[in-house]
Amino acid sequence: MPSDGWCFMSKKKTDSEETGKQSEQKKMQEKILMYQILQNHVEQLKQQAMVLERGLMEIDGTMHALESISSGKAEHETIVPLGSGCYAFGRMENSKNFLLDIGTGIITKKKQNEMKEFLEERKKEREKMLERMKNDLESTVEKINELAKEISEMQNK
């Protein structure tokens, strides 16, 4: 009969070890899943940062164009977009007032200084967004590195 008790105790220990192994495997799977989610998040942040950077370049180009238009000439030659990649040559007679699409196809008239202020404000907003995005990217990469280290340590046990 003592041998039965010993077998029972041994079986209990084995069940406990098995549960511990399953728990460790589950933890590792969760860490791997979190690692993959964070990697996807990093890729999304990189894509969004590229879009913001392109937008900033476009704003810079527009600001430069406004400056060159107001160089003093009363009339400017320009290219007018017609759509579908087609353009026409034209003349710009009024370089004091501009049209601005403020969203959903609503267009408003702005003087050059108002347009410049608007573009500078938009640029500042996008730069702040880009900075926040870069900070988020940096902290996410740090989390990924920590998880990679934890996963590696768990695999080496």
C-alpha positions in Angstrom: 0.0 0.0 0.0 2.8 2.5 0.6 3.8 2.1 -3.0 0.3 3.3 -4.1 0.7 6.4 -2.0 4.0 7.1 -3.6 2.6 6.6 -7.1 -0.3 9.0 -6.3 2.2 11.7 -5.1 4.4 11.1 -8.1 1.3 11.5 -10.4 0.3 14.7 -8.7 3.8 16.1 -9.2 3.7 15.2 -12.9 0.2 16.8 -13.3 1.5 19.9 -11.6 4.6 20.0 -13.9 2.4 19.5 -16.9 0.1 22.4 -15.9 3.2 24.5 -15.4 4.5 23.7 -18.8 1.2 24.5 -20.4 1.0 27.7 -18.5 4.6 28.6 -19.8 3.6 27.7 -23.3 0.5 29.9 -23.1 2.5 32.8 -21.8 5.0 32.4 -24.6 2.2 32.3 -27.2 0.7 35.4 -25.7 4.0 37.2 -25.9 4.5 36.1 -29.5 1.1 37.3 -30.4 1.8 40.7 -28.7 5.1 40.8 -30.6 3.3 40.4 -33.9 0.7 42.9 -33.1 3.3 45.5 -32.1 5.2 44.8 -35.4 2.1 45.5 -37.4 1.6 48.7 -35.4 5.1 49.8 -36.2 4.5 49.2 -39.9 1.3 51.2 -39.8 3.1 54.0 -37.9 5.9 54.1 -40.6 3.3 54.3 -43.4 1.4 57.1 -41.6 4.7 59.0 -41.0 5.5 58.8 -44.7 2.1 60.2 -45.6 2.6 63.1 -43.1 6.1 63.8 -44.5 4.8 63.9 -48.0 2.1 66.3 -46.8 4.8 68.5 -45.2 6.7 68.6 -48.5 3.5 69.5 -50.3 2.9 72.4 -47.9 6.5 73.6 -48.3 6.0 73.5 -52.1 2.8 75.4 -51.9 4.4 78.1 -49.6 7.3 78.4 -52.1 4.8 78.8 -55.0 2.9 81.5 -53.1 6.2 83.4 -52.5 7.2 83.2 -56.1 3.7 84.3 -57.3 3.9 87.4 -55.2 7.2 88.4 -56.7 5.7 91.5 -58.0 4.5 90.6 -61.5 1.0 91.6 -62.2 0.4 88.6 -64.5 1.9 85.0 -64.3 1.9 82.1 -66.7 0.8 78.9 -65.1 -0.3 75.4 -65.7 -4.0 74.6 -64.9 -4.8 71.0 -64.0 -7.9 69.7 -65.9 -7.9 66.3 -64.3 -6.9 62.7 -65.4 -3.3 64.0 -65.8 -4.2 66.7 -68.3 -3.1 70.3 -68.0 -3.6 73.6 -69.9 -1.5 76.7 -70.1 -3.0 79.8 -68.5 -2.4 83.2 -67.1 -2.9 84.2 -63.6 -4.0 87.8 -63.4 -4.9 88.2 -59.7 -2.1 87.2 -57.4 -3.6 88.9 -54.4 -6.4 86.4 -53.7 -6.4 82.6 -53.7 -9.0 79.8 -53.3 -8.6 77.3 -50.6 -10.4 74.0 -50.3 -11.2 73.8 -46.6 -12.7 70.3 -46.8 -15.6 68.3 -48.4 -15.3 70.5 -51.6 -16.0 73.7 -49.8 -13.8 76.5 -51.2 -13.1 79.9 -49.6 -11.3 83.0 -50.9 -8.2 83.9 -49.0 -5.7 86.8 -49.3 -2.1 85.8 -49.7 -1.1 86.6 -46.1 -4.2 84.6 -44.8 -3.2 81.7 -47.1 0.4 81.8 -45.8 -0.9 81.8 -42.1 -3.2 78.9 -42.9 -0.4 76.9 -44.4 2.0 77.7 -41.6 -0.6 76.5 -39.0 -1.3 73.3 -41.0 2.4 72.7 -41.2 2.9 73.1 -37.4 0.0 70.7 -36.8 1.4 68.1 -39.1 4.9 68.5 -37.5 3.4 67.9 -34.1 1.5 64.9 -35.3 4.7 63.5 -36.9 6.6 64.1 -33.7 4.0 62.2 -31.6 4.0 59.4 -34.2 7.8 59.2 -34.0 7.7 59.0 -30.2 5.0 56.3 -30.4 7.1 54.4 -32.9 10.2 54.6 -30.6 8.3 53.4 -27.6 6.7 50.6 -29.6 10.1 49.4 -30.9 11.4 49.4 -27.3 8.4 47.2 -26.3 9.1 44.9 -29.2 12.8 44.6 -28.2 11.8 43.8 -24.6 9.3 41.1 -25.8 11.9 39.6 -28.1 14.3 39.3 -25.2 11.6 37.7 -22.9 10.6 35.2 -25.7 14.2 34.3 -26.2 14.8 33.7 -22.5 11.6 31.6 -22.3 12.8 29.5 -25.3 16.2 28.9 -23.7 14.7 27.5 -20.5 
